[in-house]
Amino acid sequence: MTDHRTPLDSVLETVGETPLVRVQAAPDEVPVYAKLETFNPGASVKDRIGKYMVEQMLERGELEPGGTVIEPTAGNTGIGFAIAAQQLGVDAVFVVPERFSVEKQQLMSALGAEVINTPTDEGMGGAIDRAHELAAELDDAVVPQQFGNPLNVEAHYETTGPEIFEALDGEVGAVVAGCGTAGTLMGIAKYALEQDEDTYVAAVEPEGSLYSETKGEDAEEADYKIEGIGTHDPDTNELFEPDLVDEILQVPDRRAHDELKRLASEEGHLVASSSGAASAAARHVAEQIRDGEGDAPHDTVVTVFADSSERYLSKGIYRSFEEWEG
Ligand SMILES: Cc1ncc(COP(=O)(O)O)c(C=O)c1O
């Protein structure tokens, strides 16, 4: 995102520098601010890693000009990579488990990418394996592999973190964000902890996800409707560093759904289920700090609204909890 005063050559130049907006339902004594990643051209936080990783791989010679990127994704990463690939003269192929939203798959195709589906029951692990198989069949193909690539974390350490600290003049008490690959939270947390080692860091996952196992906690695995965050196999999520995190908050699907609907009807935010989960968790942390039950260097909490609800309308995201397919 840039200002309106400067004409630009590419939509790619509008990635990042997104607004930070107060969540009005949070306590006044400990305000919660949300980073609106829906303001990116592909309407999700993943535009940042799409741009950063393709640029870095071209610069480092890991990807040839005119080469091909093949990536396993739930969709948002595919959209972010598709925009970057198109604008930087690279072909794009995305491997997507069937259960993920058709809107995202249609948007990737519209951006000129090829979409290949894998069975839902093989999970993201199946998509990762298929992406590597496809890359092995081509000479000029690379798999950026967001789940294990440090560039994913670097993109947020270099952009999202500094933007947040600039907006709040360094007064950031806690960082609370959902974890899919965990690149967003790890990048922001690394930057934040460099500014102040007492910054409170909380990871957010759906109830039924297993990230909390990495902190030695018992976690009960179950399916969940929330899309974009959580894991059924923490070994897949190589970027997640439990030592950087003070706590892992589990948010039930119903709580996330109630909050995303409230954010739309009361605060004008058209955001999706991982944002609902993040907002609910961030408000909880703010209330803890207000009530003297949480320790943070400043009375402020920052979270991330990762993507827009528009790409889940076909799943009934604004219908009743029972009708919402997730
Ligand atoms: C909707 C949504 N929310 C949150 C995230 C989490 O971002 P990260 O992978 O950086 O943890 C993702 C990642 O794909 C996402 O698509």
The ligand as an ORCA input file, in Angstrom:
! r2SCAN-3c Opt
* xyz 0 1
  C      -6.209    -16.795      6.195
  C      -4.859    -16.966      6.799
  N      -4.650    -16.565      8.040
  C      -3.460    -16.722      8.661
  C      -2.419    -17.320      8.039
  C      -1.136    -17.559      8.805
  O      -0.029    -17.006      8.264
  P       1.390    -17.730      8.448
  O       1.456    -18.808      7.437
  O       2.372    -16.638      8.207
  O       1.444    -18.276      9.847
  C      -2.601    -17.771      6.746
  C      -1.533    -18.480      6.083
  O      -1.720    -19.087      5.057
  C      -3.841    -17.554      6.102
  O      -4.068    -17.964      4.839
*
